[in-house]
Amino acid sequence: MTQDAFEPTDLAEPKRPISVLLADDHPPFRIGMRTLLEQNPRIRVVGEADTGAQTLQQLERLLPDVLVLDCQLPDLDGPTVAREVRRRQWRTSILALSAFDELSYIRGMLIAGVQGYVLKNEAPGVIVAAVEATAQGQSYFSASVSQHLARLAHDPNEPKGAPTEREQAVLRLLAEGLTNAAIAQRLNIAERTAAYHVENLMAKLAANNRTEAVVAAIRAGWLKV
């Protein structure tokens, strides 16, 4: 057999790095974060912004995979920026990276549509893992943030009507950011059945979108994070 017979005939295309936009009004922090993230060959920082308005301009121009967003910017706060991203239906995933672990900040960012919430004092590996998870549409929280979220289960305004076993399974997949088609495939059910469960859960949780449903489920104690 000749040497050519051992050579691959169909090489896989290399994966494109995760593109990231950093939004924070402290230049030294952005420099450090860029250096940290770009040590990982799977991540590429494509832009930086220090105001909310600049963040939205950069998002429209660059359309990155992930926006790493501070909770407080000089002109617009984090939730306002996140809501605008969702209103414009940009496909960028949002990771909140904040110095604040108060429940009000966490809840506000989650309801606005972020996929995860990580504290700035986390170990470098945690922040990198959070960016990678967010790029895949998954939720990612610092341990202390998860502890705060658990307290929301005691909210007196929690929704009524406990979920069925199937709905609980759908909720877990919703929290991973899966589409109805992906949920259907994972649970081996029809896509229209998955859509029915998602719609029913949103009605039970009085949620306007999938992210709000996940947040409300966490508050109700239906979903552990």
C-alpha positions in Angstrom: 0.0 0.0 0.0 1.4 3.4 -0.9 1.9 6.3 1.5 -0.9 8.2 -0.1 -3.4 5.6 1.1 -2.7 6.7 4.7 -3.4 10.4 4.1 -6.8 11.8 5.0 -8.9 12.8 2.1 -11.4 15.1 3.9 -9.9 17.2 6.6 -12.4 18.9 8.9 -12.5 22.7 8.9 -11.0 24.2 12.1 -13.5 25.7 14.4 -13.9 29.4 14.3 -12.8 31.1 17.6 -15.6 32.5 19.8 -15.8 36.2 19.1 -16.2 38.4 22.2 -17.1 42.1 22.8 -16.0 43.5 26.2 -18.3 46.2 27.7 -16.8 47.8 30.9 -16.0 51.4 31.7 -12.6 50.6 33.4 -9.8 50.4 30.8 -7.4 48.5 33.1 -10.0 45.8 33.7 -10.7 45.5 30.0 -7.0 45.1 29.2 -6.7 42.4 31.8 -9.8 40.6 30.6 -8.6 40.8 27.0 -5.3 39.3 28.0 -6.9 36.5 30.0 -9.4 35.5 27.3 -7.0 35.6 24.4 -4.6 33.2 26.1 -7.3 30.7 25.1 -6.9 30.0 21.3 -10.7 29.3 21.2 -11.5 32.9 22.1 -10.9 36.1 20.2 -11.8 39.6 21.6 -13.1 41.6 18.6 -13.9 44.8 20.3 -14.3 46.9 23.5 -16.8 49.5 24.7 -16.9 51.7 27.8 -20.5 53.0 27.5 -23.9 51.5 26.8 -24.4 53.4 23.6 -20.9 52.4 22.3 -21.7 48.8 23.2 -24.8 48.8 21.0 -22.9 50.4 18.2 -20.2 47.8 18.4 -22.7 45.0 18.6 -24.4 46.1 15.5 -21.1 46.4 13.6 -19.4 43.3 14.9 -22.2 40.9 15.8 -20.0 38.9 18.2 -20.9 35.5 19.6 -20.7 36.7 23.2 -21.1 40.1 24.9 -19.3 40.3 28.3 -21.3 43.0 30.0 -20.8 45.0 33.2 -24.0 45.8 35.2 -23.2 49.5 35.4 -22.0 51.6 32.5 -21.9 55.4 32.5 -25.0 56.1 30.3 -27.0 52.8 30.3 -27.1 50.1 32.9 -26.5 46.5 32.0 -30.2 45.4 32.0 -31.1 48.2 29.6 -28.3 47.1 27.2 -29.4 43.5 27.5 -33.1 44.3 26.8 -32.1 46.3 23.8 -30.0 43.4 22.4 -33.1 41.2 22.8 -35.4 43.8 21.3 -33.2 44.0 18.2 -33.1 40.2 18.1 -29.3 40.0 17.7 -28.1 36.5 18.2 -25.3 37.5 20.6 -25.3 35.7 23.9 -24.8 37.8 27.0 -22.6 37.1 30.0 -22.9 39.5 32.9 -19.5 40.0 34.5 -19.9 42.1 37.6 -18.4 43.2 40.9 -21.9 43.1 42.5 -23.5 39.9 43.8 -26.6 41.5 45.3 -29.8 39.8 44.4 -31.3 42.9 42.8 -28.5 43.1 40.3 -28.6 39.4 39.5 -32.4 39.3 39.1 -32.4 42.4 37.0 -29.8 41.1 34.6 -31.4 37.6 34.3 -34.8 39.1 33.6 -33.3 41.3 31.0 -32.0 38.3 29.1 -28.4 37.4 30.1 -27.4 33.8 29.9 -25.0 33.8 32.9 -23.8 36.0 35.7 -20.2 35.7 37.0 -18.3 37.8 39.5 -15.2 39.7 38.6 -13.2 38.1 41.4 -13.6 34.6 40.1 -10.6 32.5 39.1 -9.5 33.0 35.5 -10.5 29.5 34.6 -14.1 30.1 35.8 -14.4 33.3 33.6 -13.1 31.5 30.5 -15.4 28.6 31.1 -18.4 31.0 31.5 -17.6 32.6 28.2 -17.3 29.3 26.4 -20.6 28.0 28.0 -22.4 31.3 27.1 -21.3 31.0 23.5 -23.0 27.6 23.4 -26.3 29.1 24.7 -25.8 27.6 28.2 -26.4 29.2 31.6 -23.4 29.8 33.8 -23.4 31.3 37.3 -20.8 31.9 40.0 -21.4 29.6 43.0 -22.3 32.6 45.2 -24.8 33.8 42.6 -26.4 30.4 42.5 -26.8 30.6 46.3 -28.6 33.9 46.0 -30.9 32.6 43.3 -31.9 29.7 45.5 -33.4 32.3 47.9 -35.8 33.3 45.2 -37.6 30.0 45.7 -39.0 31.5 48.9 -40.6 34.4 47.0 -44.3 34.7 48.1 -45.3 35.5 44.6 -44.1 32.3 43.1 -46.3 30.8 40.3 -48.9 28.3 40.9 -49.3 24.8 39.5 -46.3 22.5 40.0 -44.7 21.3 36.7 -45.1 17.7 35.5 -42.1 15.4 35.2 -41.9 16.1 31.5 -42.1 19.9 32.1 -39.3 19.7 34.5 -37.2 17.9 31.9 -38.1 20.6 29.4 -37.2 23.3 31.9 -33.7 21.9 32.4 -33.1 22.0 28.6 -34.6 25.5 28.4 -32.0 26.5 30.9 -29.3 25.1 28.6 -30.6 27.4 25.9 -31.8 24.7 23.6 -34.4 25.3 20.8 -37.7 23.4 20.6 -36.2 21.2 17.9 -33.2 20.4 20.1 -35.4 19.7 23.1 -37.5 17.4 21.0 -34.5 15.5 19.9 -33.0 15.2 23.4 -36.3 14.0 24.9 -37.3 11.8 21.8 -40.6 13.7 21.4 -42.2 15.5 18.5 -41.1 19.2 18.0 -44.7 20.3 18.2 -45.0 18.5 21.6 -41.8 20.3 22.8 -43.3 23.6 21.7 -46.5 22.8 23.5 -44.6 22.1 26.8 -42.6 25.3 26.4 -45.7 27.4 25.8 -47.5 25.8 28.7 -44.6 26.5 31.0 -44.4 30.1 29.9 -48.1 30.4 30.7 -47.7 28.8 34.1 -44.8 31.0 34.9 -46.4 34.2 33.5 -43.2 34.6 31.4 -43.0 36.6 28.1 -40.0 34.7 26.8 -37.8 31.7 27.4 -35.3 33.5 29.6 -38.0 34.9 31.8 -39.4 31.4 32.1 -36.1 30.0 33.4 -35.7 32.9 35.9 -39.3 32.4 37.1 -38.7 28.7 37.5 -35.6 29.3 39.6 -37.6 31.7 41.7 -40.3 29.1 42.2 -37.8 26.4 43.1 -38.7 24.4 40.1 -35.2 24.6 38.7 -32.0 24.3 40.6 -28.9 26.2 39.5 
